[in-house]
Amino acid sequence: MLKPHFPQDLPTSQIIVVHLSIKPHDLWECFPNPLYKRPNNLRCNPLTPKLPSYPDSKTCATSPDVLTCPEPDAADDYIVLGNCWDFIHSWIGYAWWTVHKVLNLWLIQPSSREKHNSHELNIGAIYVYLLAGDAKPNALLMPSDSSNPPTPTNLETDALVLSRLGSAEARIELLEERLGRYGNNGAPVAHNPLPPTSDSLRIPDLHTAAGHKILQYWPRLRVKLTIPGIEPFQFLKVADHGDLSLTNLVLEERQEFELAPIISSLEELYERFAEIPLFIVDLLRVSPYFSREHILEPLYQAQKVHHSVLNLRDCCIELLLMQTIAAAYAAADVGGSFPSSAVCLKLALDQLWKLYAQPDEYTIPLTLCFVQILLYFFARPFHVLGMLQALKPALSRFEQSRSREESHEFEKEVFNRLHYLLESDILTELDGVPSASSPQPLKLSAPDRSVVNSTHEYYFQSQMFLRYCLNRVLGSLYTANEAYITPQQAGPIISAISSNLETWFQSLPLDMQFSRNVSSFNLTPRLMPPRIKELALRYYACHFMLHRPVLYMVVYEDMEEVATPTGLHKDFEPWVLESCRSCTENAALIILSQYAQCKSPNSVPCHSWCELQLLVGSYAVLLQVQSVPGLAPMFRDLGEIDSLLDAAEVVLSSVPFNSLSTSRTLEVLTNVRHNMTLQTPQ
């Protein structure tokens, strides 16, 4: 057994060093009873690779728990182990080769190898460091012969060889994994790769990309919000729960209307599918409960028996839902002869409980229709999110059902992709855990029009592709781990996704392409068709969110790098400035595209709540950019930012429905803008 050497004045912060060639019971006897009785006094360093020698500074490592070596020249032979107390405790009763095997396996933990970037470990001379807290260590144990460990038996030799081989294989795998994170040119690639067949293409559970969150996370905007009782994270939920427009009873309201105008409005609706949002049309086309025959045939039969009045209380849910949509697109001159969307929806909501007693093939399409009406015509996102997540079990059951009919299988695909898109769009702006997996099979590539059966399907697959790209942006740049991502770290991600978006745009037929800069947009005399406008908005949103983290770091460089000494700030690289320009230009395009639709006399304004939230984020970013005079030359092509902000306010104030959350959002934005105009120029 080794004879311990007891220094007389060893300070508390010094190290107990034990050579591992001693037997377990010898090692145990080396520790004094106070230390044994108080294991909580041990503070153990994480595992580190072979430590360099620092004769001048007399330090062993650069980690937060730096240890001072009593003999600095011997630091090259030491290695630090984590969880030392539990590790030593487990040695009792084990043979020496077991200790050596466990130790070798411990030396290859990925966390330590990643942290210290070392590929060399000294297996020959290994020591254990223990740093005692307030328990004064009273022995510095040094080996009498540290170069000659005990000779193992044959059994021990076999086990030792196997353990060493296992360690070597694990180390090789670790090195291959690390080398795989770098491209051929040595530059790091996107550190959050998303394979096309991975469920990670769904939206992340928590992110910071929502438009209204800019008012909280961008501090110069946050301090300008002075409305009492308004919190950027909570005001939307408070407004949504306080909106009673759909909870009032309709008993006193008129419920009987002439049948002929109702039939005419429904017939017109089926003829105007090209003007209705794509997601609504996708549902109406596939579900037999919304077919023209199913909806209109009972009304035609009523006309034949000379019924001239329709009592809405007697209508089925699907007819009330279709009438809600038709009322939103009805001509303004129908006056009081036509039921309003609110009345139709209230009556449909009165029958919502009946859906729970119906089969899934009936419940799913009607619930999805409720969801889209609340999202497009009433701006009730929290109710929509709850309905979508409650619908997931029914979708799972319907997915597992068997049918030989091809139309039934197509219904499954449509319902799943609608659920995925609608939930992803809402969770882009609200906090919540997604319930929907990515529809299978995933296609992380632009759709090929030559193999798509119809123009409608091509539009929808393009929407799916852009949604996948947007989810990649959120998962790569807006999670909690990326809260302080730098332009250099974001660069590879931005480059990869930008390349995908550019390839998709160039693959579009010429008649489906749209303006991608403000100058060409302003020169375009005609309004974009609804389908192209929907594609353009999602494309603008991808670029807006993709480049926004870089713009933030440029605008808030003085705050984020406040600890950097004066004179050490570097000029931004050209691609960084181009990224900032792309973010602001796409913010302007988001506003202009919705404003153009709002101003068109021949277009019915139909803005999804999610599209309005894109407007909110664009407004906030442009408002912040406007307040930084040094950035003005970079964004000269945008024109007057004030005119863009005015246009956004016009859109928010002219939505064709009463929504407390929309009006409260407009109030918040105008308050911040007013206070920003009062500040002293920087």
RORO-27842 format. One line per field, with one value per residue (C-alpha): residue in one letter; x, y, z. Coordinates in pm, whole numbers, plus 50000, padded with zeros to 5 digits. Each point is the difference from the previous one (the first is absolute). Last residue first. Example, Ala and Ser with C-alpha at 12.3 -4.5 7.8 and 13.67 -1.06 7.14 Angstrom:
BEGIN
r = c(S  A)
x = c(51367  49863)
y = c(49894  49656)
z = c(50714  50066)
END
This chain:
BEGIN
r = c(Q  P  T  Q  L  T  M  N  H  R  V  N  T  L  V  E  L  T  R  S  T  S  L  S  N  F  P  V  S  S  L  V  V  E  A  A  D  L  L  S  D  I  E  G  L  D  R  F  M  P  A  L  G  P  V  S  Q  V  Q  L  L  V  A  Y  S  G  V  L  L  Q  L  E  C  W  S  H  C  P  V  S  N  P  S  K  C  Q  A  Y  Q  S  L  I  I  L  A  A  N  E  T  C  S  R  C  S  E  L  V  W  P  E  F  D  K  H  L  G  T  P  T  A  V  E  E  M  D  E  Y  V  V  M  Y  L  V  P  R  H  L  M  F  H  C  A  Y  Y  R  L  A  L  E  K  I  R  P  P  M  L  R  P  T  L  N  F  S  S  V  N  R  S  F  Q  M  D  L  P  L  S  Q  F  W  T  E  L  N  S  S  I  A  S  I  I  P  G  A  Q  Q  P  T  I  Y  A  E  N  A  T  Y  L  S  G  L  V  R  N  L  C  Y  R  L  F  M  Q  S  Q  F  Y  Y  E  H  T  S  N  V  V  S  R  D  P  A  S  L  K  L  P  Q  P  S  S  A  S  P  V  G  D  L  E  T  L  I  D  S  E  L  L  Y  H  L  R  N  F  V  E  K  E  F  E  H  S  E  E  R  S  R  S  Q  E  F  R  S  L  A  P  K  L  A  Q  L  M  G  L  V  H  F  P  R  A  F  F  Y  L  L  I  Q  V  F  C  L  T  L  P  I  T  Y  E  D  P  Q  A  Y  L  K  W  L  Q  D  L  A  L  K  L  C  V  A  S  S  P  F  S  G  G  V  D  A  A  A  Y  A  A  A  I  T  Q  M  L  L  L  E  I  C  C  D  R  L  N  L  V  S  H  H  V  K  Q  A  Q  Y  L  P  E  L  I  H  E  R  S  F  Y  P  S  V  R  L  L  D  V  I  F  L  P  I  E  A  F  R  E  Y  L  E  E  L  S  S  I  I  P  A  L  E  F  E  Q  R  E  E  L  V  L  N  T  L  S  L  D  G  H  D  A  V  K  L  F  Q  F  P  E  I  G  P  I  T  L  K  V  R  L  R  P  W  Y  Q  L  I  K  H  G  A  A  T  H  L  D  P  I  R  L  S  D  S  T  P  P  L  P  N  H  A  V  P  A  G  N  N  G  Y  R  G  L  R  E  E  L  L  E  I  R  A  E  A  S  G  L  R  S  L  V  L  A  D  T  E  L  N  T  P  T  P  P  N  S  S  D  S  P  M  L  L  A  N  P  K  A  D  G  A  L  L  Y  V  Y  I  A  G  I  N  L  E  H  S  N  H  K  E  R  S  S  P  Q  I  L  W  L  N  L  V  K  H  V  T  W  W  A  Y  G  I  W  S  H  I  F  D  W  C  N  G  L  V  I  Y  D  D  A  A  D  P  E  P  C  T  L  V  D  P  S  T  A  C  T  K  S  D  P  Y  S  P  L  K  P  T  L  P  N  C  R  L  N  N  P  R  K  Y  L  P  N  P  F  C  E  W  L  D  H  P  K  I  S  L  H  V  V  I  I  Q  S  T  P  L  D  Q  P  F  H  P  K  L  M)
x = c(47035  49703  49824  49684  49655  49955  50065  49721  49744  50121  49976  49645  49903  50118  49816  49670  50021  50049  49702  49782  50113  49950  49653  49886  49701  50003  50082  50360  50040  50200  50277  50038  50005  50258  50228  49970  50093  50310  50098  49948  50218  50274  50034  50163  50121  50291  50179  50036  50377  50037  49766  50193  50191  49675  49878  49635  49872  50147  49793  49674  50085  50044  49680  49786  50136  49921  49645  49937  50109  49741  49736  50091  49954  49657  49908  49924  49708  49936  49744  50161  49848  50056  50369  50128  50009  50166  50271  50048  50056  50271  50156  50035  50164  50215  50132  50098  50162  50210  50094  50125  50178  50184  50121  50125  50181  50171  50112  50112  50225  50190  49933  50280  50165  49947  50333  50030  49822  50039  49734  49780  49713  49994  49628  49903  50209  49933  49627  49918  50259  49917  49628  50050  50182  49719  49745  50155  49808  49688  49954  50122  49744  49724  50056  49956  49685  49861  50097  49825  49679  50022  50050  49679  49805  50101  50251  49846  50092  50229  50335  50249  49968  50081  50302  50151  49904  50185  49894  49720  49803  50034  49695  49968  50369  49965  50173  50332  50197  49806  50069  50372  50015  49822  50235  50306  49866  49961  50365  50146  49797  50105  50367  49987  49823  50320  50183  49700  50003  49749  49899  49661  50106  49966  49657  49874  49980  50277  50004  49655  49824  50182  49939  49631  50000  50157  49739  49726  50148  49990  49643  49883  50164  49819  49675  50060  50087  49688  49782  50176  49912  50154  50353  50273  50092  49955  50293  49970  50295  50193  49975  49736  49885  49801  49828  49834  50217  49884  49712  49966  50212  50081  49889  50101  49825  50116  50174  49773  49707  50163  50126  49653  49841  50264  50004  49622  49963  50264  49827  49650  50120  50190  49716  49750  50220  49980  49621  49989  50197  49733  50129  49965  50182  49999  50337  50011  49645  50103  50301  49790  49746  50278  50135  49674  50049  50322  49824  49710  50232  50208  49689  49868  50333  50012  49662  50041  49632  49999  50318  50086  49650  49883  50306  49949  49626  50081  50260  49738  49756  50262  50098  49658  49844  50272  50055  49653  49743  49917  50268  49869  49674  50180  50064  49628  49992  50325  49815  49738  50272  50175  49689  49929  50361  50018  49696  49668  49875  49690  50126  50222  50077  50184  50334  50065  50059  50355  49976  49640  50109  50248  49735  49749  50244  50028  49623  49953  50259  49832  49654  49731  49673  50105  50088  49633  49982  49712  49859  49879  49800  50042  50255  50191  50054  50139  50249  50105  50051  50213  50222  50231  50042  50004  50258  50232  50069  49908  50177  50335  50281  49925  49872  50314  50245  49785  50032  50378  50034  49825  49693  50047  50054  49701  49771  49748  49919  49941  49769  49775  49999  49908  49721  49851  49998  49847  49716  49916  49884  50114  49885  50236  49969  50174  49837  50102  50349  50174  50327  50310  50144  50072  50110  50370  50159  50168  50158  50104  50171  50169  50129  50111  50209  50354  50017  49863  49742  49882  50065  50080  50361  50171  50310  50225  49924  50094  50353  50020  49933  49888  49666  49852  50164  49780  49698  50138  50061  50351  50111  49974  49862  49870  50169  49784  49997  50288  50159  49785  50290  49967  50141  50303  50020  50351  50033  50364  49975  50341  50326  50263  50287  49970  49860  49735  50027  49764  50113  50337  49831  49811  50309  50197  49731  49987  50378  49982  49731  50209  50306  49807  49858  50350  50127  49717  50071  50371  49936  49758  50247  50287  49791  49920  50367  50105  50100  50348  49961  50088  50366  50065  49846  50241  49955  49685  49916  49723  49954  49828  49817  49709  49818  49625  49871  49975  50229  50128  50062  50228  50048  50314  50072  50340  49989  49667  50114  49723  50041  49717  49943  49733  49944  49623  49922  50224  49848  49645  50080  50107  50306  50195  49716  50035  50367  49914  49739  50251  50276  49770  49888  50362  50074  49734  49687  49894  50016  50051  49646  50081  50284  49761  49731  50253  50165  49688  50221  50361  50301  50315  50355  50328  50062  49943  50319  50200  49746  50069  49745  49752  49751  49660  49775  49628  49880  50203  50340  50197  50300  50119  50343  49996  50362  50041  49680  49998  49725  49723  49915  49630  49742  49734  49790  50146  49888  49896  50002  49850  49678  50189  50009  50059  50281  50170  49992  50128  50325  50050  50305  49833  49766  50288  50167  49670  49973  50353  50268  50081  49758  50238  49832  50035  49818  50003  50046  49723  50002  50365  50268  50195  50156  50028  49891  50158  49794  50170  49888  49889)
y = c(55938  50225  50108  49804  50136  49804  49677  50083  50030  49680  49805  50120  49934  49641  49935  50144  49799  49684  50089  50041  49663  49823  50152  49873  50139  49889  50137  50094  50372  50119  49743  50068  50377  49970  49801  50267  50274  49804  49967  50374  50076  49779  50238  49819  49645  50054  50221  49711  49985  50378  50037  49765  50274  50181  49720  50078  49887  49655  49958  50100  49774  49703  50070  50042  49680  49805  50138  49933  49641  49994  50112  49706  49764  50150  49917  50300  49995  50339  49945  50117  50210  50339  49922  50197  49706  49773  50257  50047  49627  49988  50327  49894  49665  50166  50254  49722  49822  50309  50031  49644  50002  50321  49852  49690  50219  50179  49667  49877  50304  49929  50225  50228  49881  50137  50004  50377  50033  49694  49728  49975  50185  49742  49920  50359  50184  49725  50050  50099  49765  49707  50050  50009  49667  49841  50133  49834  49671  50155  50248  49752  49736  50260  50139  49649  49951  50330  49924  49664  50153  50287  49750  49821  50325  50149  50284  50342  50176  50293  49846  50286  50014  49630  50041  50262  49822  49681  49639  50050  49689  49678  49789  50085  49930  49644  49956  49813  50322  50065  49653  50022  50341  49870  49703  50226  50237  49702  49898  50352  50100  49687  50051  50366  49957  49932  50290  50227  49924  49784  50143  49835  49696  49745  50142  49925  50266  49933  49631  49877  50315  50004  49630  50058  50273  49767  49732  50261  50107  49641  49949  50317  49879  49669  50194  50207  49689  49826  50286  50005  49635  49655  50081  49818  50279  50262  49863  50093  50180  49778  49886  49745  49817  49683  50034  50297  50165  49914  50186  50073  50311  50132  50356  50363  50212  50165  49716  49769  50129  49929  49660  49900  50103  49830  49670  49974  50078  49740  49735  50071  50001  49671  49820  50131  49863  49656  50020  50112  49691  49772  49672  50118  49936  50218  50075  50360  50057  49894  50232  50287  49948  50011  50326  50194  50131  50163  50173  50119  50147  50179  50148  50127  50171  50144  50181  50243  50001  49951  49813  49813  49937  49892  49780  49818  49945  49846  49773  49892  49922  49800  49793  49928  49838  49745  49961  49865  50220  50026  50263  50207  50074  50228  50247  50064  50339  50079  49973  50248  50240  49953  50088  50309  50122  49946  50220  49870  50150  50200  50278  50155  49803  50304  49918  49702  49673  49882  49982  49881  49705  49888  50003  49836  49714  49959  50014  49738  49774  50027  49901  50262  50010  50288  50196  50021  50027  50181  49954  49641  49929  49622  50031  50265  49763  49737  50254  50078  49631  49966  50299  49873  49631  50063  50279  49791  50105  49670  49811  50129  50038  50324  50191  49920  50110  50306  50111  49954  50189  50311  50089  50200  49701  49824  50271  49785  49793  50323  50134  49697  50053  50366  49922  49733  50242  50274  49762  49863  50320  50023  49878  50028  50365  50077  49979  49639  50058  49977  50186  49782  50080  50370  49942  50081  49998  49664  50115  50336  49840  49745  50270  50226  49733  49993  50371  50100  50280  50116  50368  50090  50123  49785  50204  49802  49682  50148  50087  49662  49775  49683  50128  50186  49740  49746  50135  49859  49650  49865  49926  49621  49720  49658  50016  49989  49668  49926  49825  49699  49886  49865  50311  50007  50311  50116  50219  50105  50138  49943  50096  50124  49762  50024  49650  50073  49952  49819  49661  50049  49998  49679  49833  50099  49857  49677  49968  50059  49735  49751  50076  49959  49668  49883  50110  49815  49685  50018  50053  49711  49770  50118  49962  49643  49934  50163  50364  50118  50277  50351  50092  50370  50147  49840  50135  50170  50343  50053  50355  49963  50233  50119  50278  49955  50344  49903  49719  49987  49647  49931  49643  49899  49826  49908  49763  50096  50344  50129  50168  50130  50334  50258  50091  50018  49742  49739  50077  49960  49697  49780  49808  49981  49833  49682  49981  50052  49728  49757  50100  49960  49662  49899  50085  49769  50147  49969  50372  50189  50137  50248  50139  50075  50140  50239  50091  50109  50138  49898  50223  49884  50032  49909  50329  50182  49855  50316  50196  49809  50113  50047  50282  49892  50205  49928  50240  49807  50131  49706  49900  50332  50095  50332  49971  49623  49954  49637  49878  49773  49675  50004  50129  49825  50245  50130  49867  50208  49775  50144  49811  49679  50090  49683  49878  50338  50013  49638  50062  49859  49781  49690  49991  50004  49709  49809  50062  49877  50245  50054  50291  50258  50231  50377  50204  50356  50332  50245  49923  50092  49735  50125  49690  49787  49641  49733  49689  49660  49803  49642)
z = c(46738  49933  50323  50060  49923  49677  50191  50245  49720  49837  50325  50059  49638  50033  50328  49877  49678  50203  50219  49690  49867  50335  50044  49664  49811  49639  49656  50087  49929  50302  49963  49628  50047  50278  49771  49731  50247  50101  49635  49945  50302  49858  49708  49711  50041  49764  50255  50243  50040  49984  50303  50229  50182  50072  50231  50087  49660  50054  50316  49830  49707  50235  50195  49687  49847  50317  50014  49630  50047  50279  49750  49778  50295  50071  49642  49788  49760  49844  49721  49678  49723  50163  50070  50299  50245  49746  49937  50375  50048  49733  50117  50364  49930  49732  50252  50241  49707  49935  50367  50028  49663  50087  50326  49817  49749  50289  50142  49656  49963  50324  50295  50114  50316  50348  50187  50023  50330  50219  49958  50309  49830  49725  50006  50074  49739  49746  50036  49641  49848  50229  49936  49624  50017  50203  49744  49694  49998  50149  49714  49738  50098  50049  49650  49858  50205  49875  49640  50003  50135  49749  49719  50098  50047  49662  50039  49940  49678  49927  50101  50029  50379  50024  49772  50231  50323  49919  49947  49751  49911  49803  49918  49629  49951  50128  50335  50001  50050  50319  50142  49927  50167  50308  50032  49959  50262  50234  49962  50015  50303  50186  49911  50110  50333  50193  49836  50045  50373  50185  50335  50046  49796  50281  50087  49649  49729  49748  49904  50104  49883  49666  49945  50071  49736  49744  50070  49964  49666  49875  50121  49826  49680  50043  50025  49690  49802  50125  49881  49663  49952  49970  50111  49804  49755  50271  50196  50365  50163  50235  50360  49913  50310  49950  50233  50162  50265  50347  50157  50369  50016  50348  50056  49988  49738  49676  49816  50196  49794  49665  50114  50118  49670  49788  50190  50028  49631  49916  50205  49867  49639  50029  50174  49745  49721  50158  50008  49637  49898  50143  50136  50357  50322  50309  50155  49877  50124  50348  49995  49865  50278  50257  49847  50012  50354  49880  49716  50216  50261  49738  49838  50332  50064  49648  49995  49710  49886  49622  49913  50321  50135  49654  49959  50328  49951  49660  50157  50254  49718  49809  50307  50152  49693  49916  50375  50069  50179  50371  50064  49711  50182  50244  49718  49955  50172  49821  49669  50120  50105  49665  49800  50209  49976  49624  49947  49872  49668  49929  50226  49737  49684  49865  50165  49778  50181  50068  50380  49974  49786  50266  50274  49765  49948  50376  50046  49728  50162  50340  49879  49952  50198  50222  49686  49907  49623  49833  49648  50032  49687  49997  49720  50191  50292  49763  49866  50355  50078  49682  50078  50274  49913  49625  50017  50213  50356  50167  49722  50131  49746  49820  50304  50199  49732  49935  50362  49993  49672  50123  49789  49680  49767  50160  49868  49811  50308  50192  49731  50037  50377  49964  49753  50226  50293  49788  49894  50347  50162  50357  50341  50300  50095  50323  50340  50059  49865  50337  50048  50015  49659  50061  50358  49953  50346  49954  49674  50146  50300  49775  49767  50287  50170  49861  49915  50343  50005  50343  49938  49637  49993  49738  49916  50235  49809  49663  50106  50174  49699  50180  50126  49702  49777  50177  49807  49675  50132  49933  50357  50011  50213  49896  49661  49682  49823  49768  50297  49910  49786  49647  49835  50229  50216  50077  50309  49996  49649  49847  50161  49756  49931  49623  49969  50255  50371  50231  49870  50165  50338  49934  49859  50310  50228  49803  50031  50376  50038  49808  50212  50324  49890  49909  50342  50171  49804  50075  50371  50016  49836  50223  50316  49912  49927  50330  50025  50102  50253  49879  49958  49922  50311  50244  50352  49890  50147  50250  50124  50334  50231  49791  50188  49971  49898  49636  49896  49642  49885  49709  49884  49817  49672  49863  49705  49848  49889  49778  49665  49778  50166  49930  50368  49999  49736  50162  50338  49878  49786  50295  49887  50326  50182  49800  50097  50366  50000  49854  50243  50296  49873  49948  50364  50139  50149  50366  50069  49676  49996  50278  49791  49714  50225  50153  49672  49815  49723  49938  49948  49824  50116  49838  49823  50327  50145  49942  50200  50325  50261  49718  50031  49878  49774  50037  49726  49738  49892  50131  50211  50132  50124  49812  49896  49978  49798  49888  49775  50126  49829  49939  50246  50202  50194  50325  50333  50298  50307  50315  49934  50080  50369  50199  49778  50000  50376  50015  49818  49649  49933  50140  49702  49754  50176  49994  49626  49924  49889  49632  49988  50141  50248  50006  50263  49883  50175  50084  50373  50041  50077  50302  50156  49693  50070  49775  49960  49991  49699  50068)
END
